[in-house]
Amino acid sequence: MIEKVLCYIEKYKMISENDHVLAGVSGGADSVCLFLVLLHLREKIGFSLSIVHVEHGIRGEESLRDAEFVKNLAGEFGVECTIINCCVPREARERGISTEEAARILRYEILEAQAVLLERQHGCKSSQVKIAVAHHREDLAETMVFHLCRGSGIDGLCGIPPVRGRVIRPLLCITRSEIEAYLIERKQVFSTDVTNESREYTRNFIRHEILPKLCRVNKGALRHMWDLAEELSQIACYLETESCRAFLDSVRQEGESIFCNVDKLWENPSAIRSRVLKMALEQGAGSSKDISREHVEELLDLGEGRVGRRVSLPYGMEAAKTYGEIEIRRRKRECIREGRLFGILSEREARGESGAQIFTPKGKIICRIREFSKKDAEIPKNKYTKWLDYDKIESGLLFRTRDRGDFFVLDDMGHKKYLKDYFINEKVPKELRDEIVLAADGSHILWVVGYRISEAYKVSADTREVLEIRLMEE
């Protein structure tokens, strides 16, 4: 099994010599196996290893015992271990999502925060710190079924990628039975999470009820699904390449509007047209969440419809058919309703000489993006001027007032603070809280303008481009 995993790591270039691998270890069979395999390969490949355990605050004493088990396991092999405590139920309530989804999101946020901390502590490049998680073949099949039932397209049916950014999945090539056999051979104990048996969680239901039945239809079902995922990934990669080419050829941005040239775009096959329109809508909205096939189909119909026709889209967006183009923009009434959204950062304008300008009740905000050098002057400590790491912005930058679930990262350890709690602690009067301007990346607040920034976006030695945001008070 070790050789099989090693070949898989080499195939996808998961780990290189001198990398640092941060393994997420829950204490269950899968993650314990991952830890032992990485220990075995550590000297062979030449990387360093540490562990992060996320204690979810769900199962009381049992959860705390799991954390202690992981700490002792790491200590047995002389590996550094970090235990992070959080409260998943509260996160789920604040974000308005399921406990299952909140736990998954929190794990990745914490692992990413720890990876960034390692970069700073050891002076590593971002590409040298990898996050290893313990997904295996059943997890991939479970994800494929989950996405199929939700109506996902090819990208969703690819399941779980072996590598995504700095996240690697060395065990994706092996089955749960191979994992259990390896642990039995090593006489290695592990923890059992009783919530994994609950059919109340969707993924547990798929794992315990649906996958076994599929294997009755064909005992090689898991292997066939794995092969299909690999093939679909290759197809998706090709479509992505062609779609990016078509996007550059047929889509442009002017201010806050996205324009799609219908004649140029319609020269491409329908699969490419659909992807390009989805990319355009995501760029205009600053997010990919909640953008579905139905919205893309509306844009396709619009492209073939008459001039002047309009459709409503998520995130307060709308699209209109003009002469030879589809214009995607934010509805004007959404931009001014209650002053919630003041503007969206235009990268093109922010790279220009004058910078991007956003107008708010508190004054004009000017944003500039430029290369960052260690020779730069000291980072401004001005209350109304902040420098942020532009490459860390994921969903696009909005300037708005507060919303439910807003948070920022409080410190280098990745601890989060909800904006609501921050305002209470800072004794910000209730009547002022809805007037404070926020620079937001989704629900993650980069800067509470006039107050503080999120640690997650701080400029560091590895910063390549700095985003300067300056409020010119009226």
SULHUWO-V793633 format. One line per field, one symbol per residue. ss: DSSP state (a for helix, b for strand, c for the rest). psi: psi as a letter, one per 30 degrees, with the letter a starting at -180 (. if undefined). burial: # if it has 24 or more other ideal C-beta (glycine too) atoms within 12 Angstrom, else .. A space follows every 50 residues. Layout:
BEGIN
ss=???
psi=???
burial=???
END
This chain:
BEGIN
ss=caaaaaaaaaaccccccccbbbbbccccaaaaaaaaaaaaaaaaaccbbb bbbbbcccccaaaaaaaaaaaaaaaacccbbbbbbccaaaaaaaacccaa aaaaaaaaaaaaaaaaaaaaaacccaaabbbbccccaaaaaaaaaaaaaa cccaaaacccccbbccbbcccccccaaaaaaaaaaacccccccaaaaccc caaaaaaaaaaaaaaaacccaaaaaaaaaaaaaaaaaaaaaaaaaaaaaa bbbbccbbbbbaaaaccccaaaaaaaaaaaaaaaacccccccaaaaaaaa aaaccccccbbbbcccbbbbbbccbbbbbbcaaaaaaaacbbbbccaaaa cccccbbbbbccbbbbbbbbbcccccccccccccbbbbbaaacccccbbb ccccccbbbccccccbbbaaaaaaaccccaaaaccccbbbbccbbbbbcc ccbcaaacccccccbbbbbbbbbc
psi=eeeeeeeeeeegheklkglkkjkjjffleeeeeeeeeeeefeeeehllkl kkkjjfhegbeeeeeeeeeeeeeeeeghkkkkkkkljeeeeeeefhllee eeeeeeeeeeeeeeeeeeeeeghlleffjkjklhkaeeeeeeeeeeeeff glaeeeffbkkekjbfklifgfflleeeeeeeeeefhklllkjffffkfe keeeeeefeeeeeefeejfgeeeeeeeeeeeeeeeeeeeeeeeeeeeeff klkjbgkkkjjeeeefflleeeeeeeeeeeeeeefglfkgjleeeeeeee eefgalkfklkkllhgllkkjajglkkklkkefeffjggekflkkjeeef fleflkkkklffakkkkkklkkkffllkkkgkfgkkkljeffkeglkkja lllkgkllkeaffgklkkeeeeeeefhkkeffeffkkkjkibfkjekjkf cllkffgkkaffkekkjkkkkjk.
burial=##..##.##..#.##...#####################.##..#.#### #########...#..##.###.##..#.######.#.#..##.##...## .###################...#.#.#####################.. ...##########..###########.##..##....#.##.#.##.... ####.##..##..#......##..##.###.##..#..#..##..##..# #.#..#######.###.#...################...#...##.### .##.......#.#########...#######..##....########.## ....####.##..######..#...........###########.##### ###.#####...########.##.........#.################ ##########.##.#######...
END
